[in-house]
């Protein structure tokens, strides 16, 4: 793992304090639209450029960072997103907690398009991604099993999301390589063998990388389709974007409501994991 230098000084960014929270926007969420004013920051990292310039803005009294996971105009498909550069950028800007937003497909009939899910577990079925900052010389193994998502952030998302939309307070997210959608046989395995509830293409390695840098992380997933659960209505990219866009203003309200309620010491728990990670 490369040497992590100190975060960029707030005054060098034109602000008076480090942003505590970072927001990663998924398909269709390329501009947060939640800041009264924004500062655009272009950074390069040891892992290349992030998917887009970071936007800094205020929500209440808090400075917040936003990064569009796929870049403006959806330039990066799921398997080509520069995940390491994105997470490193947030860390260098001082972020301690990440709220991510993603479009997902449903693998069960009671999780309907338009619903929100705040997942509590995930399964990784990706095949060819850059998964870790720990490239040697030491051997490091991050514990992610019991609580892959930060529970305190999850509960805040659930609490606020339920005010505006039907929200499922748990779910297992199976992450596939993409960019193609699942076959009927694969979808059946995801449901019946792995017992997953939702399927998407972007959670991994984003969640892993955040954990490796001691950052807290939770996901607000927007169900956009039934995957291939409804045989006569297979999922399409147009359907995904259309349904996501129908919920995007609600997503923004949830994010705005959650951010001021995030405890400023929540990172202590997330950073503590690193103390027992390396041999």
Backbone bond lengths (Angstrom), bond angles and torsions (degrees), N, CA, C in turn:
res aa  C-N    CA-C-N  psi(-1)  N-CA   C-N-CA  omega(-1)  CA-C   N-CA-C  phi
1 X - - - 1.463 - - 1.518 109.48 -
2 X 1.327 117.13 136.92 1.447 120.54 179.81 1.510 111.32 -69.59
3 X 1.320 116.56 162.47 1.454 120.95 178.43 1.523 109.79 -71.98
4 X 1.327 114.96 125.85 1.455 119.85 178.45 1.518 108.39 -88.98
5 X 1.295 116.57 109.90 1.454 120.16 179.55 1.521 109.49 -75.23
6 X 1.326 116.76 170.57 1.450 120.82 179.58 1.524 109.86 -62.09
7 X 1.335 116.68 148.65 1.472 119.09 176.97 1.520 111.43 -57.24
8 X 1.301 116.03 152.45 1.462 121.46 177.75 1.522 109.12 -59.54
9 X 1.316 117.28 138.11 1.458 121.07 -178.49 1.531 110.38 -66.79
10 X 1.336 117.05 137.42 1.466 119.85 -179.37 1.521 113.13 -54.31
11 X 1.350 116.44 -39.97 1.465 119.07 -177.62 1.530 111.82 -64.26
12 X 1.345 116.46 -26.00 1.463 119.58 177.02 1.532 111.56 -73.66
13 X 1.322 115.29 -15.70 1.463 120.85 178.05 1.526 111.78 -99.14
14 X 1.322 115.93 -4.76 1.454 119.83 -178.50 1.513 113.48 81.51
15 X 1.341 117.24 23.30 1.457 121.59 179.43 1.538 108.71 -128.61
16 X 1.339 116.26 170.91 1.459 119.21 -172.62 1.525 114.47 -102.94
17 X 1.340 117.94 -2.33 1.463 120.71 178.19 1.518 109.31 -160.58
18 X 1.339 116.33 158.47 1.458 119.50 177.54 1.527 111.19 -67.45
19 X 1.317 118.36 138.38 1.469 120.47 171.28 1.530 109.12 -65.83
20 X 1.316 117.16 132.36 1.463 121.02 -179.49 1.529 111.02 -89.09
21 X 1.337 116.55 -30.69 1.460 122.05 -173.54 1.519 110.56 -116.10
22 X 1.338 115.17 138.41 1.450 121.69 171.78 1.521 109.57 -116.88
23 X 1.316 116.76 142.82 1.465 122.56 177.58 1.517 108.05 -116.79
24 X 1.333 116.59 128.74 1.463 121.97 175.95 1.518 107.75 -109.54
25 X 1.323 116.14 117.05 1.460 121.26 -177.24 1.513 111.98 -91.47
26 X 1.328 116.16 137.92 1.458 121.73 -179.33 1.513 112.99 -93.52
27 X 1.329 115.71 -161.47 1.470 122.03 -176.76 1.516 111.42 -52.59
28 X 1.327 116.39 121.45 1.458 120.74 178.25 1.513 113.76 92.02
29 X 1.332 117.89 -12.05 1.466 120.88 178.56 1.523 107.42 -111.24
30 X 1.327 115.08 84.96 1.460 121.58 -175.06 1.529 112.26 -103.27
31 X 1.319 116.51 -16.46 1.462 122.80 178.34 1.520 105.81 -139.50
32 X 1.329 118.73 124.19 1.459 118.86 -172.90 1.513 113.66 -63.41
33 X 1.339 117.75 -34.81 1.454 119.77 -179.01 1.519 112.68 61.67
34 X 1.328 117.42 22.22 1.464 121.07 -177.33 1.531 111.23 -120.00
35 X 1.323 116.71 1.24 1.458 121.25 179.94 1.524 109.69 -105.09
36 X 1.324 116.39 140.20 1.461 120.03 175.96 1.525 110.31 -74.30
37 X 1.304 116.14 -33.86 1.462 121.22 176.85 1.522 107.58 -143.82
38 X 1.300 117.56 151.12 1.454 120.13 -178.06 1.517 111.32 -131.50
39 X 1.316 113.93 149.76 1.459 122.56 170.91 1.520 105.90 -116.79
40 X 1.310 116.75 126.18 1.460 120.76 -179.03 1.523 109.03 -97.15
41 X 1.338 115.43 129.56 1.461 120.95 -175.86 1.523 109.36 -121.72
42 X 1.311 116.86 124.16 1.463 122.31 175.97 1.522 108.43 -101.93
43 X 1.311 116.79 119.08 1.459 121.46 -179.58 1.525 110.41 -125.82
44 X 1.321 115.46 146.71 1.459 119.94 167.62 1.519 106.95 -109.35
45 X 1.309 117.13 153.33 1.463 122.18 -177.02 1.523 109.29 -129.98
46 X 1.326 117.76 169.14 1.466 119.46 174.68 1.527 112.42 -61.57
47 X 1.341 116.72 -11.07 1.460 121.55 -177.35 1.525 111.82 -113.96
48 X 1.320 115.76 23.58 1.452 120.33 179.38 1.517 111.63 93.53
49 X 1.319 115.76 -168.87 1.461 121.26 -178.82 1.521 110.78 -86.46
50 X 1.333 117.32 145.70 1.467 118.95 173.63 1.523 110.85 -66.73
51 X 1.309 116.52 171.95 1.458 120.53 -175.44 1.521 112.68 -65.56
52 X 1.330 116.79 -22.19 1.458 120.84 176.00 1.522 108.20 -162.93
53 X 1.315 116.44 167.64 1.460 119.69 174.59 1.526 109.77 -61.38
54 X 1.320 115.76 145.43 1.454 120.29 176.05 1.523 109.23 -79.09
55 X 1.329 115.92 141.08 1.455 121.68 175.51 1.528 108.89 -107.75
56 X 1.318 116.94 129.98 1.456 122.14 177.08 1.520 108.33 -111.03
57 X 1.314 115.56 131.82 1.465 119.80 178.12 1.512 111.00 -155.34
58 X 1.317 116.15 170.65 1.458 120.82 -179.17 1.528 111.34 -98.13
59 X 1.331 114.99 141.07 1.457 122.35 164.57 1.526 105.09 -124.36
60 X 1.314 116.54 109.14 1.460 120.01 -171.29 1.517 108.78 64.01
61 X 1.332 115.84 -123.26 1.463 120.36 178.68 1.523 112.73 -98.50
62 X 1.326 116.23 6.10 1.463 120.60 -173.72 1.524 111.44 -102.30
63 X 1.344 115.98 134.69 1.457 120.44 168.10 1.524 108.08 -82.82
64 X 1.316 116.37 135.72 1.466 122.89 -175.53 1.522 108.67 -132.71
65 X 1.336 116.19 144.27 1.471 122.07 176.87 1.523 109.24 -105.21
66 X 1.318 116.64 138.33 1.469 121.52 174.95 1.518 109.92 -123.86
67 X 1.334 116.00 135.17 1.461 122.03 172.54 1.528 108.54 -130.99
68 X 1.317 116.29 131.75 1.461 121.23 174.49 1.529 108.45 -82.11
69 X 1.319 116.27 114.42 1.472 120.59 -174.24 1.527 112.53 -55.02
70 X 1.310 116.97 -41.46 1.464 120.85 -176.84 1.525 113.14 -96.03
71 X 1.334 117.10 0.44 1.457 120.27 -175.31 1.522 110.69 77.94
72 X 1.316 115.97 157.67 1.467 119.58 177.83 1.520 109.59 -60.30
73 X 1.328 115.50 136.01 1.457 119.72 -179.06 1.513 113.75 78.03
74 X 1.337 116.65 9.45 1.467 122.19 178.15 1.534 110.96 57.78
75 X 1.330 115.31 55.39 1.465 120.50 -176.48 1.525 112.89 -73.48
76 X 1.333 116.73 -27.57 1.462 120.12 -175.21 1.524 111.02 -111.76
77 X 1.332 118.14 117.73 1.463 119.85 172.85 1.529 109.51 -69.13
78 X 1.325 118.25 165.78 1.469 120.69 -172.79 1.524 115.05 -53.09
79 X 1.319 117.46 -40.17 1.457 119.66 -175.99 1.522 113.34 -80.32
80 X 1.347 117.05 -4.84 1.459 120.80 -179.77 1.534 113.03 -115.61
81 X 1.313 117.75 1.89 1.471 120.38 178.44 1.532 109.24 -59.96
82 X 1.323 118.85 133.23 1.472 121.20 178.10 1.542 110.71 -79.65
83 X 1.316 114.91 71.37 1.464 120.86 -173.09 1.531 112.40 -57.36
84 X 1.321 116.86 -44.18 1.469 119.49 -177.05 1.526 111.04 -64.90
85 X 1.314 117.24 -41.61 1.466 120.46 178.57 1.527 110.67 -65.40
86 X 1.329 117.51 -37.97 1.466 120.70 179.86 1.529 111.35 -64.11
87 X 1.329 116.51 -48.81 1.459 120.30 -177.88 1.529 110.40 -68.00
88 X 1.319 117.60 -40.15 1.462 121.31 178.54 1.529 110.44 -62.01
89 X 1.330 116.75 -40.82 1.460 121.04 178.23 1.517 111.16 -59.67
90 X 1.320 117.21 -46.09 1.459 120.31 179.15 1.525 111.02 -61.11
91 X 1.338 115.63 -41.72 1.463 119.50 179.46 1.527 111.06 -63.26
92 X 1.319 117.07 -43.79 1.460 121.23 -178.61 1.531 112.11 -66.09
93 X 1.318 116.71 -23.81 1.458 120.45 178.58 1.521 111.87 -88.95
94 X 1.340 116.85 1.46 1.455 121.24 173.81 1.503 116.03 98.97
95 X 1.333 118.08 3.07 1.464 121.63 -175.89 1.528 111.34 -66.23
96 X 1.329 115.99 137.83 1.464 123.06 178.26 1.528 112.57 -113.39
97 X 1.329 117.10 -23.91 1.468 121.38 -176.78 1.522 109.41 -136.95
98 X 1.334 115.90 136.93 1.463 121.80 -176.94 1.524 110.58 -117.17
99 X 1.329 115.74 130.05 1.458 122.73 168.64 1.522 106.53 -107.84
100 X 1.318 116.73 117.30 1.459 121.29 -178.81 1.524 109.97 -108.93
101 X 1.328 115.54 151.64 1.463 122.07 178.48 1.520 107.84 -128.06
102 X 1.339 116.45 134.98 1.465 120.51 -179.30 1.518 110.92 -144.70
103 X 1.323 115.61 150.44 1.459 122.16 168.44 1.526 108.56 -87.47
104 X 1.328 116.93 138.62 1.463 121.22 -179.94 1.526 110.03 -138.87
105 X 1.329 114.74 163.06 1.449 121.00 172.47 1.520 110.25 -101.15
106 X 1.329 116.44 151.44 1.459 121.25 179.35 1.521 110.69 -91.90
107 X 1.333 114.92 142.84 1.466 121.01 177.35 1.527 111.19 -113.72
108 X 1.330 116.22 12.50 1.465 119.83 179.29 1.529 108.91 -147.51
109 X 1.331 117.59 144.23 1.468 120.53 -171.92 1.522 114.57 -65.41
110 X 1.341 118.50 -26.29 1.463 120.13 -178.31 1.520 113.25 -84.81
111 X 1.320 117.44 -6.90 1.463 121.94 171.05 1.521 106.03 -99.49
112 X 1.327 116.02 97.95 1.457 121.29 -166.51 1.534 112.40 -97.84
113 X 1.340 116.72 152.82 1.461 119.51 174.19 1.527 110.97 -53.89
114 X 1.324 115.40 134.68 1.456 121.40 -175.37 1.516 113.34 99.06
115 X 1.346 116.56 -21.79 1.465 120.57 177.39 1.525 110.19 -72.56
116 X 1.331 115.28 158.26 1.461 122.24 170.13 1.537 108.93 -102.60
117 X 1.340 115.24 150.17 1.457 122.01 171.82 1.528 107.49 -132.14
118 X 1.331 116.04 135.92 1.452 120.96 172.67 1.528 106.08 -112.21
119 X 1.330 117.67 91.86 1.471 120.89 -170.50 1.518 113.05 -65.75
120 X 1.351 113.82 152.22 1.463 119.87 178.46 1.522 112.51 -117.53
121 X 1.341 117.18 -9.37 1.463 121.51 177.45 1.520 109.27 -146.14
122 X 1.338 116.11 163.02 1.466 119.04 174.34 1.520 110.60 -147.26
123 X 1.331 114.05 160.60 1.460 123.64 174.46 1.522 107.16 -125.61
124 X 1.310 116.23 134.13 1.466 121.22 -178.01 1.524 110.01 -100.84
125 X 1.335 115.86 114.60 1.463 121.42 174.53 1.527 110.98 -118.76
126 X 1.337 116.33 21.51 1.462 118.87 175.36 1.529 109.14 -75.72
127 X 1.320 116.05 167.51 1.459 119.81 -169.17 1.522 114.84 -128.60
128 X 1.328 118.01 -27.03 1.468 117.90 -165.81 1.516 111.13 -147.83
129 X 1.348 116.51 53.78 1.453 119.67 -177.36 1.525 110.69 -118.98
130 X 1.303 114.89 168.62 1.465 121.13 179.73 1.523 106.59 -96.66
131 X 1.334 116.97 100.92 1.455 122.13 -161.35 1.517 116.46 -91.16
132 X 1.328 118.96 -16.14 1.461 118.44 -168.15 1.525 112.90 -146.82
133 X 1.324 114.92 151.33 1.457 120.97 169.30 1.525 110.87 -85.07
134 X 1.322 117.01 -16.17 1.464 121.38 -175.22 1.523 110.33 -84.84
135 X 1.312 115.87 87.72 1.462 121.74 -177.49 1.525 112.15 -103.19
136 X 1.356 118.12 11.69 1.449 122.47 -177.31 1.527 110.17 103.95
137 X 1.342 116.70 172.63 1.464 127.31 6.65 1.519 114.04 -80.06
138 X 1.356 119.15 -17.06 1.455 119.43 179.21 1.527 109.86 -82.43
139 X 1.324 115.88 162.14 1.454 121.60 177.40 1.518 108.76 -102.92
140 X 1.345 116.73 117.92 1.461 121.77 -176.50 1.521 110.10 -124.02
141 X 1.309 115.85 137.95 1.461 122.27 -177.56 1.524 108.55 -134.33
142 X 1.325 115.98 107.59 1.462 120.88 -177.08 1.527 110.57 -79.28
143 X 1.328 116.17 133.83 1.457 121.44 173.66 1.529 109.08 -81.56
144 X 1.330 115.37 122.88 1.467 119.49 -177.51 1.519 111.01 -134.85
145 X 1.352 117.46 -0.74 1.455 122.08 -166.74 1.511 117.54 -65.20
146 X 1.341 117.86 -59.02 1.454 119.53 -173.46 1.522 113.33 -70.99
147 X 1.307 116.00 -33.09 1.457 119.82 -175.11 1.520 109.91 -140.86
148 X 1.339 117.74 73.66 1.464 119.74 -178.72 1.522 113.27 -66.20
149 X 1.332 116.44 -22.79 1.460 121.93 173.94 1.528 107.84 -113.17
150 X 1.316 117.04 143.49 1.460 121.00 -178.01 1.527 109.58 -68.31
151 X 1.321 116.15 116.70 1.462 120.81 -170.86 1.525 112.68 -61.11
152 X 1.329 117.67 -40.61 1.463 119.79 -179.58 1.535 111.51 -62.08
153 X 1.321 117.17 -39.23 1.465 120.28 176.18 1.519 111.02 -68.57
154 X 1.315 116.25 -40.01 1.472 120.47 177.28 1.524 110.59 -57.16
155 X 1.311 116.62 -47.11 1.464 119.88 -176.82 1.525 111.76 -64.90
156 X 1.315 116.97 -37.44 1.459 119.82 176.54 1.534 111.05 -64.26
157 X 1.330 117.12 -43.73 1.468 120.35 177.58 1.523 111.10 -61.20
158 X 1.314 116.37 -44.10 1.472 120.40 179.60 1.524 110.71 -60.89
159 X 1.313 115.37 -48.76 1.463 121.81 -177.63 1.528 111.66 -57.32
160 X 1.322 116.53 -47.01 1.463 119.76 -176.69 1.523 112.28 -78.79
161 X 1.331 117.68 -37.67 1.464 120.58 -178.19 1.526 111.72 -64.72
162 X 1.330 116.27 -35.48 1.469 120.17 -178.45 1.525 111.90 -66.27
163 X 1.311 118.07 -18.19 1.464 120.95 177.35 1.521 112.02 -70.37
164 X 1.325 116.07 -23.84 1.457 120.08 -171.70 1.525 114.78 -117.79
165 X 1.345 117.29 -22.36 1.455 118.85 -168.11 1.527 109.82 -156.55
166 X 1.315 116.37 155.92 1.466 120.25 173.79 1.531 108.44 -62.42
167 X 1.329 115.83 122.51 1.461 121.26 -172.61 1.524 110.30 -132.63
168 X 1.327 116.74 129.28 1.463 123.07 176.90 1.525 107.89 -94.51
169 X 1.333 116.32 126.95 1.462 119.87 -170.95 1.518 114.21 -87.09
170 X 1.319 117.33 5.68 1.456 120.27 172.08 1.523 109.05 -158.33
171 X 1.313 114.77 163.68 1.454 120.02 179.33 1.515 109.59 170.74
172 X 1.308 115.56 147.85 1.463 121.17 176.55 1.530 108.39 -98.45
173 X 1.323 115.84 120.56 1.464 123.71 -178.67 1.525 107.56 -95.69
174 X 1.327 117.21 119.57 1.467 120.32 173.01 1.523 107.73 -98.39
175 X 1.324 115.65 123.77 1.462 121.41 -176.68 1.527 109.14 -100.17
176 X 1.331 116.29 121.53 1.459 122.06 179.81 1.527 109.82 -108.35
177 X 1.313 116.22 164.60 1.455 120.81 -174.04 1.519 112.81 -67.38
178 X 1.341 117.54 -43.93 1.448 118.74 -174.62 1.527 110.48 69.15
179 X 1.313 119.49 -173.94 1.462 124.21 1.09 1.532 114.74 -80.13
180 X 1.329 118.00 -2.44 1.469 118.48 177.98 1.522 109.83 -75.74
181 X 1.334 115.64 158.06 1.451 120.86 174.24 1.527 110.12 -82.09
182 X 1.323 116.32 169.54 1.464 121.56 -176.62 1.524 112.41 -68.23
183 X 1.325 115.43 150.97 1.465 119.87 167.14 1.528 108.54 -76.62
184 X 1.328 116.27 166.49 1.457 120.38 176.59 1.524 111.01 -58.99
185 X 1.337 116.48 -42.20 1.466 120.43 -179.60 1.524 111.19 -64.77
186 X 1.334 117.17 -42.17 1.461 120.63 179.03 1.525 111.00 -63.83
187 X 1.324 115.93 -45.81 1.460 119.73 -179.08 1.524 111.27 -60.18
188 X 1.309 116.21 -37.08 1.469 120.62 177.81 1.528 110.64 -64.67
189 X 1.335 116.91 -39.28 1.470 120.96 177.18 1.523 110.24 -65.45
190 X 1.337 116.70 -44.42 1.467 119.82 179.80 1.531 110.23 -56.71
191 X 1.345 115.99 -41.79 1.469 120.57 -176.69 1.518 112.66 -77.90
192 X 1.326 116.07 -52.15 1.462 120.54 -166.44 1.523 113.62 -89.79
193 X 1.306 117.56 -31.45 1.471 120.57 -178.63 1.523 110.40 -94.55
194 X 1.340 117.08 -51.85 1.459 120.93 -176.78 1.526 113.46 -85.62
195 X 1.341 116.98 -14.10 1.467 122.10 179.09 1.531 112.18 59.47
196 X 1.311 116.51 34.02 1.466 120.50 176.48 1.526 109.56 -77.18
197 X 1.317 116.13 154.81 1.458 121.94 -178.32 1.522 113.09 -104.72
198 X 1.336 116.13 -33.36 1.464 121.21 -179.59 1.522 108.95 -137.81
199 X 1.327 115.78 156.68 1.455 120.82 -179.26 1.522 109.41 -130.49
200 X 1.342 115.69 136.93 1.454 120.98 178.46 1.516 110.30 -150.79
201 X 1.329 116.42 -174.91 1.458 120.57 -172.72 1.526 114.28 -127.85
202 X 1.340 119.00 3.16 1.465 118.60 -169.83 1.523 115.80 -126.86
203 X 1.300 119.32 -6.45 1.463 120.03 -176.18 1.524 111.91 -64.41
204 X 1.321 116.44 -41.41 1.466 122.68 -179.27 1.531 108.59 -101.44
205 X 1.339 117.98 131.85 1.466 129.04 8.67 1.524 114.81 -96.13
206 X 1.328 118.50 13.88 1.455 121.24 -174.27 1.527 112.02 -54.26
207 X 1.332 116.00 -48.33 1.463 119.99 -178.02 1.524 111.39 -66.42
208 X 1.327 117.70 -38.67 1.470 121.83 178.49 1.524 111.30 -62.74
209 X 1.316 115.94 -45.59 1.463 121.24 -176.03 1.521 111.30 -66.00
210 X 1.324 116.51 -39.14 1.463 119.47 176.43 1.521 110.49 -60.64
211 X 1.319 116.41 -42.62 1.469 120.58 179.87 1.528 110.68 -63.97
212 X 1.324 117.08 -38.09 1.463 120.12 -179.25 1.527 112.97 -65.47
213 X 1.322 117.10 -24.96 1.466 120.47 178.28 1.524 111.47 -99.13
214 X 1.334 116.87 12.60 1.458 121.14 176.45 1.506 114.34 71.49
215 X 1.351 116.25 26.34 1.462 120.33 -178.05 1.530 109.88 -101.25
216 X 1.315 116.31 139.67 1.462 121.36 175.94 1.530 109.00 -74.89
217 X 1.343 116.87 151.59 1.470 120.05 -172.92 1.525 109.86 -152.83
218 X 1.329 115.59 135.13 1.467 121.51 170.57 1.522 108.33 -146.37
219 X 1.319 115.13 157.42 1.470 121.30 -172.80 1.521 111.27 -125.22
220 X 1.324 115.62 133.05 1.458 122.38 167.48 1.525 107.27 -102.52
221 X 1.326 116.02 109.15 1.464 121.18 -177.40 1.526 109.57 -99.35
222 X 1.321 116.17 133.29 1.458 122.70 179.05 1.528 108.20 -106.17
223 X 1.320 116.79 117.88 1.465 120.00 179.52 1.523 108.66 -75.48
224 X 1.308 116.15 123.62 1.462 120.80 -177.04 1.520 113.52 -111.58
225 X 1.342 117.66 -12.43 1.464 120.35 -172.57 1.520 109.68 -166.67
226 X 1.338 115.33 175.50 1.463 121.87 177.61 1.528 112.31 -103.57
227 X 1.340 117.65 27.26 1.459 119.75 -177.62 1.525 108.02 52.58
228 X 1.310 118.56 -120.37 1.462 121.79 175.53 1.533 109.51 -117.56
229 X 1.345 115.91 18.65 1.461 121.96 -179.40 1.521 111.56 -61.91
230 X 1.335 116.73 -31.16 1.461 121.77 175.31 1.528 106.73 -104.48
231 X 1.361 117.84 98.88 1.477 121.02 -170.23 1.520 114.69 -58.19
232 X 1.344 116.84 -34.00 1.463 118.36 -176.19 1.527 112.29 -82.60
233 X 1.344 116.71 -2.54 1.454 120.09 -179.70 1.526 110.06 -134.65
234 X 1.323 117.94 70.63 1.467 120.25 -179.32 1.523 111.19 -64.35
235 X 1.328 115.25 149.88 1.454 120.98 -177.60 1.524 111.15 -67.06
236 X 1.326 116.18 148.64 1.464 121.91 174.67 1.519 108.44 -134.16
237 X 1.328 116.40 155.90 1.463 120.78 178.81 1.520 110.85 -60.78
238 X 1.348 116.66 -36.58 1.462 120.36 -179.87 1.529 110.85 -64.23
239 X 1.334 116.18 -39.05 1.462 120.26 178.88 1.525 110.80 -65.14
240 X 1.336 116.22 -41.38 1.460 120.63 179.67 1.523 110.76 -58.58
241 X 1.327 116.90 -51.17 1.463 121.16 -177.33 1.526 110.78 -65.37
242 X 1.339 117.44 -41.60 1.462 121.10 -178.75 1.527 111.03 -60.54
243 X 1.331 117.00 -48.38 1.462 120.27 -177.87 1.514 111.06 -68.16
244 X 1.330 116.61 -38.94 1.471 119.95 177.91 1.525 110.52 -61.42
245 X 1.327 116.20 -44.59 1.459 120.37 -179.01 1.526 111.94 -62.54
246 X 1.325 116.80 -31.23 1.466 120.72 178.95 1.526 112.07 -67.66
247 X 1.329 117.42 -20.20 1.467 121.09 -178.75 1.529 112.87 -110.51
248 X 1.325 116.91 1.10 1.453 119.21 -169.34 1.530 112.85 -65.62
249 X 1.326 118.32 -35.71 1.464 119.73 179.56 1.524 110.64 -68.63
250 X 1.320 117.24 -34.25 1.467 120.74 176.48 1.523 109.64 -67.93
251 X 1.322 116.45 -42.12 1.468 120.69 177.20 1.528 110.03 -55.36
252 X 1.307 116.54 -45.52 1.467 120.52 -179.49 1.524 111.35 -62.32
253 X 1.328 117.61 -40.93 1.464 120.91 178.24 1.523 110.95 -61.03
254 X 1.329 115.73 -42.67 1.467 119.75 179.78 1.527 110.38 -61.25
255 X 1.333 116.54 -47.22 1.466 120.84 -179.54 1.527 110.94 -60.17
256 X 1.319 116.45 -45.52 1.470 121.12 -179.41 1.530 110.50 -62.09
257 X 1.322 117.76 -38.43 1.465 121.09 -179.28 1.530 112.20 -72.56
258 X 1.334 116.30 -34.83 1.468 120.13 -175.53 1.522 112.46 -74.24
259 X 1.310 117.05 -43.01 1.476 121.16 -170.01 1.532 113.88 -53.22
260 X 1.329 120.44 -47.77 1.473 118.26 -178.61 1.531 113.45 -67.21
261 X 1.319 117.63 -14.78 1.467 121.41 -176.61 1.527 113.29 -95.12
262 X 1.321 117.18 -3.47 1.467 119.98 -179.49 1.521 109.78 -74.11
263 X 1.330 118.26 122.24 1.477 120.51 179.99 1.524 111.19 -60.14
264 X 1.312 116.20 139.93 1.460 120.50 -176.88 1.528 113.26 -77.63
265 X 1.321 117.02 -2.32 1.467 119.42 175.71 1.519 112.10 -112.04
266 X 1.321 117.12 11.33 1.461 120.00 -176.21 1.536 111.19 -62.13
267 X 1.325 116.68 -28.62 1.461 120.57 -177.67 1.526 112.83 -65.66
268 X 1.328 117.51 -23.25 1.462 119.90 -178.43 1.527 111.10 -59.68
269 X 1.307 116.04 -40.94 1.463 121.13 177.58 1.526 110.78 -64.89
270 X 1.310 116.79 -43.32 1.468 120.91 -176.31 1.522 111.24 -70.73
271 X 1.316 117.02 -37.51 1.465 120.45 179.33 1.523 111.87 -71.03
272 X 1.323 117.12 -28.08 1.466 121.37 -176.81 1.528 111.62 -61.75
273 X 1.330 116.75 -28.35 1.463 121.75 179.75 1.525 111.09 -58.56
274 X 1.327 116.60 -32.17 1.458 120.75 -177.01 1.526 112.45 -68.87
275 X 1.323 116.44 -20.92 1.466 120.09 -175.99 1.528 112.62 -64.76
276 X 1.340 116.86 -26.15 1.476 120.23 -177.67 1.522 111.38 -117.25
277 X 1.336 117.30 19.58 1.458 120.07 -174.36 1.527 114.57 -85.66
278 X 1.326 116.74 -32.32 1.457 119.30 -169.34 1.525 112.07 -108.18
279 X 1.309 114.44 142.60 1.472 121.75 178.72 1.525 109.15 -89.68
